[in-house]
Amino acid sequence: MEYWYETHMHTSEGSGCGRNTAKDQVRAYKNRGYQGIIITDHFINGYSTCPRHRSISWEDKMKYVVSGYLAAKKEGDRIGLDVFLGWEFTIRGSDFLTYGLDWNFLMAHPDLHKLDVPEYSDVVRKNKGFLAQAHPYRDAAYIQYKLPVEPQYVDAIEVYNASDTDYVNAKALAFATKHNLPFQAGSDSHGTRIGFSSGIKMDHRAEDIHDIIKAIKGRQVALITS
């Protein structure tokens, strides 16, 4: 039996680019046959719904980061879809999917958004978190990192992003292969009306987010690709 998991998705509660609510996203993935999803709304250094024009506390800022997850978890528990917390952390336009950390971690690191790649990688991984660079070869004006970061700073590479071209994804796959980094795939879904859903397949139901991390690191997942 296969268990499907989305690894990269957004909600309108947490991401300024999100087109549908967490509740609608959960229902859509349940209807597509997924076992679970990782909510990766943008951190406050990316396209977050957190207002930048007014001063609010760190706690209030982090409430925006987890708002989509909390709404999704509530609906997922109701209809039987596993929902896990993650976020998409942006450094000079380059995005890093971050899993395995929680509210206590966020509250303990009020300057998190000021860190560069080596510092962010260090603090995440020292706290048993997981870091994967998302769409490392995406070419856009806002991206200052035009290439993948040094391989020692990440645990995996998103080698397939359903929102990117085959050419861009092929370059990511070649980079991960060259540096012997684990692969993962994701839809980068911003709403329910997407042409194709991506993610990973596991041969068992994940007990928690660390079970998914272990499977990715152990190369025990299959990729959902078109």
Steps between C-alpha positions, in 0.01 A plus 500: 500500500620850419458806721521836324631816667517857376826668604458855369175697512351832608181635654339841483520531879880493510624583149433823317502300177255239629176488302295262715445445869662221697162334538446494122853372442451216748177391333663513156791279603269258677299470177820436303580200718783643709571369847659823620636844424777724634389862519792716386367854515751778448705615795498870584809559284300383198151556361328465835163643599675653800473880464836669459380857533426489872686388808366186663653253742700198389227276638238675288723473194539127553124462532482593131761237416303219666148628426453291188633190671267537799195544277607209281567276801154565637333405172739211438420348838132530417508329160799266541797672331833517683631858520857594595669833572770644279585835346680644198790715617633757253857629486568752223226347290609140545251275680560227754233253607536451874347209692522341842485811718217639711354801676751476785786523252348809341452669836862428596647661184362854459775602255456201274402705196831689512719192447691417184522151352784354713353640823145391422615153398697466822220601737238292320704184491634536854136496611427181302333686217526424130587728210437449129565761236188558295516548121874582507522595131188713477582820310316810621595863550456481878742207541854615579620144551493382138648160578462243777675577827801301609387139549621478860228743609200289400365153572326451165415667172156550349585341166144517370274800546169472318496875445832500312603383154655163426822679408527673838411182687758301301773741610397457864509123460847515347628717787357268768640195322846655467514582870327181619214688665161339565217585260154631571211638294215739565212678331576851628123526508353842568137397458263217425485558125832354391558279200715246675583400855848385593669383818644176630377144548577288805436132561349569842295769670726758661477511878616860510704754303825341618391174341471683168838665552658163575350351185627786280848490651506121472394519134198287579248714312382499141429827324159593364572652159307550179 
